[in-house]
Amino acid sequence: MGTVFSLDVRGGEPDAVRAAVRDAVAGLHRVDEVFSMYRDDSQISRLARGELSVAECDPEVAEVLELAAEAERVSGGWFSARYRGRPDPTGIVKGWATERAARRLAAAGASGVSVNGGGDVQLLGAPGAGRPWRVGVSDPLRPGGLAAVVSAAGADEVAVATSGTAERGDHIVDPRTGRPAVTDLVAVTVVAPRLTWADCWATAAFAMGSREGLRWLESLPGVEGLLITAGDEVRCTGGLAGWLG
């Protein structure tokens, strides 16, 4: 998927956890084989060229496309898994794959799981008694600095996803034009229970811009957001403060 994944796993029976880690890593490699738009032989590339139908692909392809359709509906079209008329679930598949890997590890008996896929993180359980997971949010205007620290204290599952231009430039597309989104934002961080959705919502809110993006994130239950503009303004949803620490 063109990025780095890291797994931090606490507790559980060691042999079972080691086996689950191997399974999770193999699953991430398989996702890349199936969904990469940079591989001509991937199923999603062949689907885009019309060489395969969805029914001929692995079942995960239909699952991801259905999730993407739901994200498009909830976002009013600001999130899309199509590019120039062809299927392209790049905007959802990394978050989905990261969350799936984390849940595989938790199902194996781990008491605390953190899976980081290119800076987007799914947290489950806790790293230790009385110790919550904490995630630093990079400051897009001050390299090496932090804009905030998210604490998962009191929650069994928390996801943190960021979309913006600091790392990859203008890569977020406005689905209405097919061109890079014209926005006053440089970064949007979303905190939600599931990374599959947090990743989608951060992307959609970034494309909307700060005013509409903030209003829309406020309307989503269980979702909080941190929006940073190119002018160094910080805008937050009303409940975000409860996650900082």
C-alpha positions as CSV (number, residue, x, y, z in Angstrom):
1,M,0.0,0.0,0.0
2,G,3.0,2.2,-0.3
3,T,3.4,2.9,3.4
4,V,4.8,1.5,6.6
5,F,2.7,-0.5,9.2
6,S,3.6,-1.1,12.8
7,L,2.0,-3.4,15.3
8,D,2.2,-3.0,19.1
9,V,0.6,-6.0,20.9
10,R,0.3,-6.4,24.7
11,G,-0.9,-9.4,26.7
12,G,-2.3,-12.7,25.6
13,E,-0.8,-16.2,25.3
14,P,2.5,-15.7,23.5
15,D,2.3,-18.4,20.9
16,A,-1.3,-17.5,20.0
17,V,-0.3,-13.8,19.7
18,R,2.7,-14.6,17.6
19,A,0.6,-16.7,15.2
20,A,-2.0,-13.9,15.0
21,V,0.8,-11.3,14.2
22,R,2.0,-13.5,11.3
23,D,-1.6,-13.9,10.1
24,A,-2.2,-10.1,10.4
25,V,0.9,-9.3,8.4
26,A,0.1,-11.9,5.8
27,G,-3.4,-10.3,5.5
28,L,-1.9,-6.9,5.0
29,H,0.3,-8.2,2.2
30,R,-2.7,-9.9,0.6
31,V,-4.7,-6.6,0.7
32,D,-1.9,-5.0,-1.2
33,E,-1.9,-7.7,-3.8
34,V,-5.7,-7.5,-4.3
35,F,-6.3,-3.7,-4.0
36,S,-3.2,-1.9,-5.1
37,M,-3.8,0.5,-8.0
38,Y,-0.1,0.5,-8.6
39,R,0.0,-3.2,-9.5
40,D,-1.3,-4.0,-13.0
41,D,-2.1,-7.6,-11.9
42,S,-4.1,-6.7,-8.8
43,Q,-7.8,-7.6,-8.8
44,I,-8.9,-4.0,-8.4
45,S,-6.7,-2.9,-11.4
46,R,-8.2,-5.7,-13.5
47,L,-11.7,-4.8,-12.3
48,A,-11.1,-1.2,-13.3
49,R,-10.0,-2.4,-16.8
50,G,-13.1,-4.6,-17.1
51,E,-11.1,-7.9,-17.1
52,L,-12.9,-9.1,-13.9
53,S,-16.4,-8.6,-12.5
54,V,-16.9,-8.0,-8.7
55,A,-18.3,-11.5,-8.4
56,E,-15.0,-12.9,-9.8
57,C,-12.9,-11.1,-7.3
58,D,-12.1,-12.1,-3.7
59,P,-15.1,-11.5,-1.4
60,E,-13.2,-8.7,0.3
61,V,-13.5,-6.6,-2.9
62,A,-17.3,-6.5,-2.7
63,E,-17.1,-5.8,1.0
64,V,-14.8,-2.8,0.6
65,L,-16.8,-1.4,-2.3
66,E,-20.0,-1.7,-0.3
67,L,-18.4,0.1,2.6
68,A,-17.2,2.8,0.2
69,A,-20.7,3.2,-1.2
70,E,-21.9,3.8,2.4
71,A,-19.2,6.4,3.0
72,E,-20.2,8.2,-0.2
73,R,-23.8,8.2,0.9
74,V,-23.0,9.5,4.4
75,S,-20.7,12.2,3.1
76,G,-23.1,13.4,0.4
77,G,-20.6,12.4,-2.3
78,W,-17.5,14.1,-0.8
79,F,-16.0,10.7,-0.4
80,S,-15.8,8.5,-3.5
81,A,-14.2,5.1,-4.4
82,R,-14.2,6.0,-8.1
83,Y,-11.7,7.9,-10.1
84,R,-12.4,8.9,-13.7
85,G,-15.3,6.5,-13.8
86,R,-13.3,3.5,-12.6
87,P,-13.3,1.7,-9.2
88,D,-10.5,3.1,-6.9
89,P,-11.1,2.3,-3.2
90,T,-7.7,3.7,-2.2
91,G,-9.3,6.2,0.2
92,I,-10.9,3.4,2.3
93,V,-8.9,0.3,2.0
94,K,-5.9,1.3,4.2
95,G,-8.1,2.2,7.1
96,W,-10.2,-1.0,6.6
97,A,-7.1,-3.2,6.4
98,T,-5.5,-1.6,9.5
99,E,-8.7,-2.0,11.5
100,R,-9.1,-5.6,10.4
101,A,-5.5,-6.5,11.4
102,A,-6.0,-4.9,14.8
103,R,-9.2,-6.9,15.4
104,R,-7.5,-10.2,14.4
105,L,-4.9,-9.6,17.1
106,A,-7.5,-8.8,19.7
107,A,-9.5,-11.9,18.8
108,A,-6.3,-14.0,19.5
109,G,-6.4,-12.8,23.1
110,A,-4.3,-9.7,23.1
111,S,-5.4,-7.3,25.8
112,G,-4.0,-4.2,24.1
113,V,-3.5,-3.6,20.4
114,S,-2.2,-0.7,18.4
115,V,-1.9,-1.0,14.6
116,N,-0.5,2.0,12.8
117,G,-0.9,2.1,9.0
118,G,0.9,5.1,7.6
119,G,0.0,7.4,10.5
120,D,-3.6,6.2,10.9
121,V,-4.1,4.2,14.0
122,Q,-6.6,1.6,15.4
123,L,-6.4,1.2,19.1
124,L,-8.1,-1.7,21.0
125,G,-7.9,-2.4,24.8
126,A,-5.1,-0.8,26.7
127,P,-1.3,-1.2,26.9
128,G,-1.4,-1.9,30.6
129,A,-3.4,-1.5,33.8
130,G,-4.3,2.2,34.3
131,R,-2.4,3.1,31.1
132,P,-4.3,4.3,28.1
133,W,-3.0,4.3,24.5
134,R,-2.0,7.8,23.4
135,V,-1.5,9.1,19.9
136,G,0.4,12.2,18.9
137,V,-1.1,14.2,16.0
138,S,1.6,15.8,13.9
139,D,1.5,19.6,13.4
140,P,1.4,20.0,9.6
141,L,2.9,23.5,9.8
142,R,5.7,22.7,12.2
143,P,7.6,19.6,11.2
144,G,8.5,17.5,14.2
145,G,5.9,19.2,16.4
146,L,2.6,18.0,17.7
147,A,-0.8,19.6,17.2
148,A,-2.4,17.5,19.8
149,V,-2.2,14.2,21.8
150,V,-5.3,11.9,21.7
151,S,-5.8,9.7,24.8
152,A,-7.9,6.5,24.5
153,A,-8.6,6.5,28.3
154,G,-11.9,5.0,29.1
155,A,-12.6,3.6,25.7
156,D,-12.2,0.0,24.4
157,E,-11.7,1.1,20.8
158,V,-10.5,4.3,19.4
159,A,-9.2,5.2,15.9
160,V,-7.2,8.3,14.9
161,A,-6.9,9.2,11.2
162,T,-5.4,12.2,9.5
163,S,-5.8,13.5,5.9
164,G,-3.8,16.4,4.6
165,T,-1.1,17.7,2.4
166,A,1.9,17.7,4.7
167,E,3.2,14.2,3.8
168,R,2.0,13.6,0.3
169,G,1.1,17.0,-1.2
170,D,-2.1,17.6,-3.1
171,H,-3.3,14.0,-3.3
172,I,-6.9,14.4,-2.1
173,V,-9.3,14.6,-5.0
174,D,-12.5,16.6,-5.2
175,P,-15.0,13.9,-6.5
176,R,-17.0,16.6,-8.2
177,T,-14.1,17.8,-10.4
178,G,-11.7,14.9,-10.5
179,R,-8.9,17.4,-9.6
180,P,-7.0,18.1,-6.3
181,A,-9.4,19.5,-3.7
182,V,-9.3,23.3,-3.4
183,T,-9.5,23.9,0.3
184,D,-8.3,26.2,3.1
185,L,-7.2,23.2,5.1
186,V,-3.8,21.6,5.5
187,A,-4.9,18.7,7.8
188,V,-8.0,17.1,9.3
189,T,-7.7,14.6,12.1
190,V,-10.7,12.5,13.0
191,V,-11.2,10.5,16.2
192,A,-13.9,7.7,16.0
193,P,-14.3,4.1,17.2
194,R,-13.4,2.5,13.8
195,L,-10.6,3.4,11.5
196,T,-12.5,2.3,8.4
197,W,-14.8,5.3,8.9
198,A,-12.3,7.7,10.6
199,D,-10.1,7.5,7.5
200,C,-13.1,8.2,5.2
201,W,-14.4,11.0,7.2
202,A,-11.0,12.8,7.4
203,T,-10.7,12.6,3.7
204,A,-14.2,13.9,3.0
205,A,-14.0,16.7,5.6
206,F,-10.6,17.8,4.1
207,A,-12.2,18.1,0.6
208,M,-15.2,20.1,2.1
209,G,-13.0,22.8,3.6
210,S,-12.9,24.0,7.2
211,R,-16.4,25.5,7.5
212,E,-18.4,22.8,5.9
213,G,-16.1,20.0,7.1
214,L,-16.5,21.1,10.7
215,R,-20.2,21.4,10.4
216,W,-20.5,17.9,8.9
217,L,-18.2,16.2,11.4
218,E,-20.3,17.8,14.2
219,S,-23.3,16.0,12.8
220,L,-21.8,12.5,12.9
221,P,-22.4,10.6,16.2
222,G,-19.4,9.4,18.0
223,V,-17.0,11.4,15.8
224,E,-14.7,14.3,16.7
225,G,-12.4,16.3,14.5
226,L,-9.4,18.6,14.6
227,L,-9.0,20.9,11.5
228,I,-6.0,23.0,10.8
229,T,-6.1,25.7,8.1
230,A,-3.3,27.0,5.9
231,G,-3.5,30.2,7.9
232,D,-2.7,28.3,11.1
233,E,-6.2,28.4,12.5
234,V,-7.3,25.4,14.6
235,R,-10.9,24.4,14.6
236,C,-12.4,21.5,16.7
237,T,-15.6,19.7,17.1
238,G,-17.3,20.3,20.5
239,G,-16.4,17.0,22.0
240,L,-12.8,16.8,21.0
241,A,-11.4,18.1,24.3
242,G,-12.6,14.9,26.0
243,W,-10.1,12.9,23.9
244,L,-7.1,15.1,24.5
245,G,-4.5,14.4,27.2
